[in-house]
């Protein structure tokens, strides 16, 4: 599928080839603003709600159902694509925004083919950032398509910010069935589309009114005509009869998250494991959950009833509980072919040079290594960076032509004790904090 890719073995970035690929964008107009966020403005008076430290052209602010407001800055990087900075969440009842993330971005799309004949790093080896696509208004219903300045390409109408219905935010019926509390929610949706050879990647971020953040990459576009040559067991026939075996391959998508809960980068990491003990005799099964503080760099593997959370170093909710965000991976096919693809999450000490999970194009000097697995060296976690790896093994099917339906892979960040109650709680249920009948 990657006929214009640069093979991993050639580590050098071939700028001329990438710019040629960028011509797929068509003609673009003159630049209308800076390529990155403006310098921080003078802080506003304390009585005002602080805005993200970026100019209005690079600011996203959206009030959702139930009174929740999300604020953030965006910028564009020619390797990572869309980057979100200073992401904050202000649910109803909170006097000030709650900082969640200092920054969030894609950290690699690694694509190894099952026959071993090709392997690609789409972000840092194949011109992902130069392939930003123009979006028609119909692709951003009810929203705004923003202009993005792409170095060496020009201005692309390439960033959509809009809202999208997500169905029930909650539903509760009273015991008598005479009253139902329910809400139909909307999400803030921020996304771009980047073209890499035959593939088109939709980089999507969703922000929900209950504080949940969803990060997903959708792969669409086309199966490449040069890849219909796999023997049975390495591909799938999609032509008439036993013909045109499209080569199977993996998409290992990485994200890099720099948490800044309550404005501090010194959050702590905790791992939770639950063990089920089968019943004895006529009894019932029991479950015990154990918390393990993660104090040193870690390459973590997902298991049944295991999860991680990032805990604020400074902030607590109105119940006195430390604010945190739980990492909720989506469906994933972990790929064992490379050291960096063998684990589902990584927690590393923050270093400016460590930006991409594989084929890292920044020089890390004596620390060495150009992939995230090489950076897990037992160092103490003071300012942790979170890396999430979600894999998809793509075995083609007849329905993948033509064009290919979007297949999604991603994860969520779920608020855990960020607020003392559901931030969307109806007014007549606000006294039900804790055991029913105890009140607040």
N, C-alpha and C positions, 0 to 999 in steps of 0.2 A: 503493500500500500504506500510505500514511501520512495517512489522512484527518484525524487530529487534530494533524498536525504544525504547527509554527510555521515559516513560510517564512523562508529566510535573509535576505531583504531587510529583514525587520523586526528587526533585531538585538536588540531588547529581550527580556528573559526575562519571559514572562507567567506569573507565579507562580500566579495563581488558576486558570488553565487547567490548569497542571501538577498542582496539587493535586486538581483534579477528575478528571484521568486516574488519579491515584494511588488513587482510590476503587475502582478495579478490583481492588485487593488484598483487599478485603473487610475485615471487622472484625479488629482486632489487639489484643493484650493490652497491659498496662502495661509500661513500660520496666524492664529489670532490670539495667542497667549503663550505663557511659559510652559515648558514641558513638565515641570514639577511644581509642587506646592510652593506658594509664596512664603517668605520668612514669617515667623510668628509676629502677630500684631501685639500692640500694647494690651496687657490684660485688662478686661472690662472691670467696672466697679463690682464689688462683692454682691450687690443686690441683684445684678443681672445674671442670667444663665450664661456661662462661658461657652463660646463656640469653638469648634475645632480650629487649630492654628493653621488655617489655609485660606486662600482667597475664595470668593464665592464661586468662581468657575470650577474649583476643585473640591467643593464642599457638597456633601449629601446630607440632607436633614429631612426626616419624614416622621410625621405623627400618624400613628396607626390606631385601630379600634381599641377602645378601652383606655385611651390616653397615653399610651406608650410612645416615646420619641426615640428614634435612633439617629445618631450623628456620627459622621466620619469624614475623613479626607481620602481622596483617591489620587493616584499618579500612575504613570505608565512607564514600564521598563522594557527595553528591547530584548531582554532575555526572559524575564519572568512574566511579561505581559502586565495585566492589571494588578496593582498593589493597593491595599486598603490600609490606611494609617489612622491611629488615634480613634478607634471605634468605641463609642460610648452608648450606654443604654439608660434611659430614664423612664422607669415605669411610673404610673400614676401614684401620687403620694410621696415620691422622693423629691426632695427640694433641689437636688443637684444631679447632674448626669453621673453615672457610675462607669468609670473607664473599664473596659473589658480587654481590649487588645491594643498593644502599641503598633503592631503591624501584622498583616496576614497576606500570604501570596502562594501561588504555585511554586513548587521547588524542583520539579522534574516530571516529565512524562517519558518513561523508559519503555522502549518497545523492542523486545527480543523476539525473533521468529523461531518457530518450533524446529525448523530444519537446520538451525545453527548457521545459516548463510548470511544473516543480516541482524544487526542490533543497533538501535538508535536512541539518542538522547534528544528528544524533540525540542526541549527548551534551549539548551546550550549548544546543540550540534546541528540544528536543522532550520534555524531562522524563524522560530515560533513568533517572536515579538514583531518581526517585520511583516508578518502575515495577517495583521489586524484587518478585519473586514468591515466595509461600510454596511450599516444597518438601515433598512428602509423603515419608515414610520410604522408600517404594518407589523414589523418584528418587535415593536416596543409599544404594544397597545396601552393607551391611557397614560403613557409616560413620556419621558424626554430622552432623545438621542443626543448625546453630548459629543463635542468635537475633541479629538485626541491628536496631539502633535506627536508623530512618530518620527524620530530622527532618521534622516536620509530617505524618508518616504514622503512626508508632508502631513497634511491634516486629514484625518479619517473620521467620518461620523460613526464612531465605533463603540460608544459606551451607552448602554441602556439603563436608566433608572426608572422603575415603575412599581406598581403594587399589583399583587395577584392573589385571588381568593385561595384559601387553603381548607375550606370546610369548617367543621366544628372546632372551635377553640376549647370548649367544654360543654358538658350537658349533665344536669342533675335534676331528678324528679323527687319530690317529697314522698314520704311513706304513703300518704293517702292518694297520690296520683293527681292531686288537684292543682299542682303548680309545677312548672318546669323552668329551670334556669338554663339557658343555652345562649351561645354566641357563635356567630359565623365570622371567622377571622380573616384578616388579610396580612400578607407579608410584604415587606420591602424587598424588591428584587433588583440586584445589580449584576449586570453580565456583559461579557464581550464574546466575540467569535474570532478565532485565529485559524488561518488556513496553513497547513503544513503538507505540501504535496497533495495527495488525494484526500487526506483527512481534513475535517473541520472540527475544531474543539470549541465547545461552549463552556466558558468559565463562569460559573454561576454562584453567587452568594445570596442567601435568603436570610432575612432578619425578621423574626416573628414578634408579635406583641407580648408573648409570655417570656421573652428574653432568650429564646432559642436561636442559635446561628446554624445554618446549614450550608455546607460547602460541597459543591458537586461539579464534576466535569462530564460533559456529554460529548461523545464521539459520534460524528456523522460524516456526511460527504459521500465518498465512493470507495469501493474496492478497486485497487490498482490493477490495471490490465496486465502488468508484468508478473503478477504473483499467482497465475493459474498453472502452476507446474509442480505442486506438491504430491508426492506419492501418498497412497492411502495410509492413514495413521498420522500424517503430518498436515493434513488438510481435509477439505470437504468438497465434494463435487457440487457445483452450482450451475453447470451447463446441462444440456439434454443428455440423459443417460449418465454413464460413468465418465464424465468429461469435465474439464476445467476445474481442477482441484485448487481452490483458493487456500493459500498457505495459512495455517493457524499461527497465532502470535499472542503475546500478552501486552496489556497496557498496565504498567505499574506507575500509578499517579501518586506524587508526593506533594504535601503542603508543608510550609514552614510557618509556625505561629509563634509570635513573641507576645506573651500575655503581659498585661499591665494592670491587673485588677486593682481598682481603687487608686490608680496612679503610681503603683509601685511595681518594679520589675522583679522584686525579690520574693515572688510567690514560692510556695513549696509544692512538691509533687507527692501524691499518695496513691498507693495501689491497694485495691480491695479484692479479696478472693473469698468465695463462698464454697464451703464443702458440704455436700449432702450425705447424710448417713441413712442408709435404708432402714425401714421399720423392723422392729424386733417383735415377733409374735403378732398380737393384735394391735400393736401400737401404730404410730404414724411416723413418717420420715422426719428427721430434724435437719436443720441447716445452721451452720455457724459461719459468720463472716469475720474475716481478719483484716485489719488495716496494717499495711507496711509502709512506713515513710521511705520515700525514694530520695536519699540524700546525695547520691553520686550518679554520674552519668549512666544511663541504662538503655539497652536495646531490649524492648519488651515484646512479648508474644501474646496475642489474644488467645484466651481460653474460655471455655464455658464458665459463666459466672465470675468473670474477672473484668475489672474496669479501673480506670484511672481518673483522678481529678486534679486540677490545678487550684490551689487554695490561696486566697488573698493573704498577704503578709500584714495588712493593716486594717482592712475593712470588715465590719460585722453588720448583720441585718438588725432589725428592731427587736428580734428575740435574743440577740446576743450571740448568734451563731456566725462563725467565719464564712464569708462569701467564697464561693468556688464555682468552677465550671467543670462538668464531667465530659470526658471524651467518649462519644458514642459512635464507634466505627460502623459503617454500612457493610453490606455483603462484600466479601473479599476473597480472592484466590491468591494466597501468598505464594510467590514465585521463588523457588530455591536456587535459581541459576546464578545469582550474584550475591556477594556478602551484604550489600545494601538492600536487597529485595527480600531477605530472609526473615525480617522482623516487621512487626505491624506498627510499632511506635518507637520513637527514639526521644530521649531527653538528654540534651547536651548543654554544657555551659556556653553562654552567649559569647560568640566571637564574630567580629564583623566580617571576617573573610569567609565564614562558613554559610553560604547562601543557597547552594544547590545540592540536592541529595546524591547526585552522581554527575560525573564530568563537571565538577565545580570549576568555574573559570577564574576564580580568585586565588591568589597565591597565599597559602597559609603558613609558609615558611617552615620553621622547625617542627611545628605541630604535624605537618605532613598529611598526605592522603587527599584524594579528590572526591571522596564519597562519605556519606554520613556515618557508615559503620566504622570508618577509620577514626572518627572523632570521639568515640565512646572509649575513654581511657581511664575511667575511674576518678575523674576530677570531681571535686565537690560542686554541687549545684547551688550556686548563689543567685544567678540571674538565668534561669533555665529557658531554653528554647525547646519547643515541642515540634516534632516531625511526625506526620501521619502518612502511612503508606496503605493505599487501597488498590488491590490488584484485580484485573479482569482478564480471563483467558478467552480470547475471541476465536471461536470456531465458527467460521462463516456459515450462512444458511441461504437458501434461495431468496428469502425475504430481504436480504441485505443489498439487493439490487432492484431498482435503481431510482432514486438515491437511497442510501443506507439509513434506516431508522436510527434515531438517537439511542445509544446505550449509555446509561448513567453509572457513575461510581462516585462515592463520596462518604461523608460522615457528618455528624452533628456535634455541636457544643451545647450541652444542656445546662441551664442554670441550676445550681444546687445550693439552696440557702442564700441566694442573692437577695431575695425579699422574704419577709416573715410569713407571707401567705401568697397564694396565687395573685399576681399583680392585676388580674382581671376579675377578682372576686366581686360579685354583685353587692350593692350596699347593704341589703338585708341579710347577708351572710358574714359580714365582717367581724361579728362577735364570736365566730366559731374557729378560734385559733387555739390549737391544742385539742385535748379531749373534749368532745362535745359536752356542753353544759358548764365547762370551767370558765369560759370567757377568756378575754385577753389579759 
